[in-house]
Structures are given as C-alpha cells and as structure tokens.
Amino acid sequence: MRNIVLNSERFGSRVIFLSECESTNDIALEYLRESKPVDPIIFITDHQTKGRGQRGNTWLASKGANLTFSILWFPKSLLVQDQFVLNQISSLAIAKTLTDLGVNNVKVKWPNDVFVRNEKIAGILIENLAAGKYVKASVLGIGLNVNQKSIDGVNMVSLSELIKLKLSRESICEKIIKNLDFFLDAVKNNVIDLQTFYESNLLAYGKSANFRDLKGERFVGQIRGVDEQGLLKIDKEGELVKFAFKEVTLVNVLE
C-alpha cells in the first residue's frame, strides 16, 4: 500500500501511509487541527480498527484485505448548503470505478453506501468543516471491500468475488481518485446533470420497497429522489415525504 501514484491537481500527490490506525478520518481531522495544512493529503492504512460510518456505524475490515483511506482537501467556493454534492460525487466515483472494472448491477444506496445487487461493497463517510457559509475543508473517507470474504451478520460482497482480475489496492485507489476528478470536472463544466445522474444510479429508485422509520415502524414506499440538501424523497401512501440521514432505513426492495 505504499506505491500509490497520483496525477491530480485537485487532490495533490502527497500520501501518508499508516500500517494501522483506528480511523483514517480521525487521523485526517487531527492532522488538520494540529498541522493546519493548505495542500491536500491522502491518509491510507492497511488496517483500520475502528472505522466510522454514517449513523455511528462501524466499517469492519480485516488486516490487509480492504481499501481504507481518507482524502483531506479544500473545496473551492462550495456552499455549506450544497455539501451533499460531495456524497453524490464520491459514491458515483466508486460506482464508476467498479463498473469500469467489469462489475455489473452497481448502485448507490442513499446516503453514502455502494451496493452490488443487494450486497454492500463500499461505504463513505464525509466530514466537513465550515467557515461562514462555505466548506473550508473536507475529509472524504472511503472503505471498499476488496478481498474480505464475509463478516458475520453483515450483508456484503467483495471485489475479488465479483471479478477475475487480480488488482492491487493501490491501483484501485488511483482509479477512484481519477473518477473523483472526473465527476468534479463534469459538474464544474456542466457536462452532466448531477442530480439526474445520481438518481438514475440510486438503489431502489422508483421501485416499491420496505422502509423503517425512527420509531422502528415499517412502511412501503417508493424513492422519488433526493433534494438539494440530500434529503431522501419517498412516496409514502401517495404523500411525498422527505427524510434526513438518520430518519429512515431502506430494508429491502419489493420489485
């Protein structure tokens, strides 16, 4: 994991390798507080022992099996109200990387997971620091299951189970960063409508599915998309209801 070659003006070329750490996001945030860098840095580890996910979940990874890294960078002129764009671009970059490698049926599960069919293959945790109305620094944490076969009680799949190619984690990391650049440039140059493209890649979009709310109650609805703040729009018995990150869980797709 020490031979990553980056060619990105946006994300730089500096990589800090850690043989083991609790969380690369925590390391990146600590480095930001103590060292006050002005250039992007990528923190990558062979073994993340307490990786954090959305909603307080944990990203469980066996030593040397998966790709776990965090990008510390400094978006330009990104409004706090528009920060969900980073979730969209990050998840789409991972999905494109997998598709480019020959994986089929890749979908983004709102708000920040990537699935193949009905199994999780990657998770994202984005943590932003604001200065006034702008995002002054962002940490993009990415965990991709490359070689880990299974975890008890977790519905997951690994890249090695899906393709026959033998790829290094370094090369996969390089591809993800290249695709992050691709989507950021595409949005900047108005090449794609990010909202429409994101929704077209959204797991269960337009399909009937079972959901569970904060009270643990289940209901049937259809995902109709996300709004500009990242709230999930669900048609619930004919009424369009918006849910924040922790307010609803997709249980399973019915169609």
Secondary structure, 3 states (H helix, E strand, C coil): CCCCCCCECCCECCEEEECCECCHHHHHHHHHHHHCCCCCEEEEECCECCEECHHHCEECCCCCCCEEEEEEECCCCCEHHHCHHHHHHHHHHHHHHHHHCCCCCEEEECCCEEEECCEEEEEEEEEEEEECCEEEEEEEEEEECCCCCCECCECECCHHHHCCCCCCHHHHHHHHHHHHHHHHHHHHCCCCCHHHHHHHCECCECCEEEEEECCCCEEEEEEEEECCCCCEEEEECCEEEEECCCCEEEEEECC
